[in-house]
Each structure stands twice: as C-alpha cells, then as structure tokens.
C-alpha cells in the first residue's frame, strides 16, 4: 500500500490506464505478432471467440493499409488500450505522403464492420494513425 492509496476513502478504486504498446518493423512478416497480441488482449477482456477473430482480422487489415505507404525501414507501432468493456487499438506508421486511408473503399467497409468504430488521422511527420474500437458484446453496424 502506498501513501496515496492509504489516504483514499474506502471503496474508491484507482483508475489505472491499461495500455500495451508493441513496436515492430513495418513489414508484413511481423504481423502475426500483432494478431497474437490482439487475440490475447481481447481474451483478457472476455471477448467471444468470434469477436476475437474479428479484431485479429481488423488489425491485420489496418496494418495492410498502412504498410502500403510506410517509409521503408521504419517501425509500425500498435497501442492497445483496454477498458472494462472495450479495446481501443491505434496502429501508426511514418508514411511517404501522409495520406489517410480512403474511407470509400471495400477494405475500409470491411474494417468498420469488423472493428465497430474506426477512424484515421495524420499526425506529425506524416505519421498516419488508424484507430479501431470494439466493445464487448456490441452488434455489428
């Protein structure tokens, strides 16, 4: 027990941000690592087998979109943020032109169907970020 937790009123829970970050070479040969991490973390939140498989495919699809425009020799970063009922996954990579993935493609439609909430943005230095959020037990749109 720390001084901070000892001073808290009884029944108060700490708000701990449960985040896992995986950084690996921006190459398709390493995507199996992310698929495995995705499955393990989703299982930790008691997602169903179907939800876990949907997330694995969604992460793979998001990475495929980003790898197509990644600067050679850079890293792909994937951040998993776990909450009680959802997982938020942000995949990012430095790109050559800083273009967001097109939202009117079949790939984006599949991604949205599998993950629930999907967004993309361009950050500093032409880093493109695709963010997925899936809630446990949520119906597909």
C-alpha positions, 0 to 999 in steps of 0.5 A: 500500500502506498501513501496515496492509496492509504489516504483514499476513502474506502471503496474508491478504486484507482483508475489505472490506464491499461495500455500495451504498446508493441513496436515492430518493423513495418513489414508484413512478416511481423504481423502475426505478432500483432494478431497474437497480441490482439487475440490475447488482449481481447481474451483478457477482456472476455471477448467471444471467440468470434469477436476475437477473430474479428479484431485479429482480422481488423488489425491485420487489415489496418496494418495492410493499409498502412504498410502500403505507404510506410517509409521503408525501414521504419517501425509500425507501432500498435497501442492497445488500450483496454477498458472494462468493456472495450479495446481501443487499438491505434496502429501508426506508421511514418508514411511517404505522403501522409495520406489517410486511408480512403474511407470509400473503399471495400477494405475500409467497409470491411474494417468498420464492420469488423472493428465497430468504430474506426477512424484515421488521422495524420499526425506529425511527420506524416505519421498516419494513425488508424484507430479501431474500437470494439466493445464487448458484446456490441452488434455489428453496424 
